[in-house]
Amino acid sequence: MKKLFLMLAFVIAVGITNMYAPPIIPPGDTGGGAPIGGPTGVPIDGGLGFLAAAGIAYAGKKLFGKKEEEKIMNN
């Protein structure tokens, strides 16, 4: 269980650092934004990542609690 928790913490930490890393600008590009009046994207990726991480943590908590409850009932 401890190994799973450490692996999950590592994956979340790497994911968060990749989400907030500055974009790589190719050589010769000025890095200007979208043209005026052009379409812009909605940044929902970060929110979905946090939602997925929270769901995984919640599921793990529920599974761990269920195992502990079964141990108590069997003893």
N, C-alpha and C positions, 0 to 999 in steps of 0.2 A: 504494500500500500504506500509505503514511504517512497519507493522508487517511482511509482505512478505519479504521486504528487510532485516530486521533483521534476519529472519529465514534463508534466503539464505546466508547471511554473516556467520551465525553460522555453517551451513552445510559445506560451503567452508573452514572455519577455521579448523573444525574437520577433514575434508578430507586431508588438507595439512599437519596437524600434524601427521596423520596416515601414510601418504606417506613417510615422512622423519624420522619416528621413527626407532630406531635400531631394527634389527630382534631379536626375542627371541630364544636363543640357549638352547636346552634341556640339562639337567645335564649329564655330562660324555662326551659331544661332544666337540671337540677342536675348532670347528668353522672354520675348514679349508675350502678353496674354492673348486671349481670343480677340479677333477683330471687333470693332464697335458694332453692336447689333447682331453679332454672331451668336450661335448657340453656346451655352455653357452647361457643363455637366453638374449634376447634383452629387456632392460627396457623401454617399451613404455607406461606403465601404467600412469606415472606422466604426460607425455605430453598429453595423451588422457584426463586426468582429467582437465588439464588447458584448453584444447580445448572445452570440454563440458561446463565448467564454463563460458568461454567467449561467447559461443553460447547462453547460458541461459541469460546472462546479455544483449546481443545484442537483443534477442527476447523481453525481458522485456522493453528495451528502446523503441523499435519499437511500442509495444503495448501501452505503456504510451503516446508516441507521438501521436499515432492515436486517443486515447481518448481525449487528449487535443485539437487536431485539430477538432474533432467532436463537442466539447463544444464551440469552437470559431465559427464554422459554424452555430450552432443552435441559438446562441445569436445574 
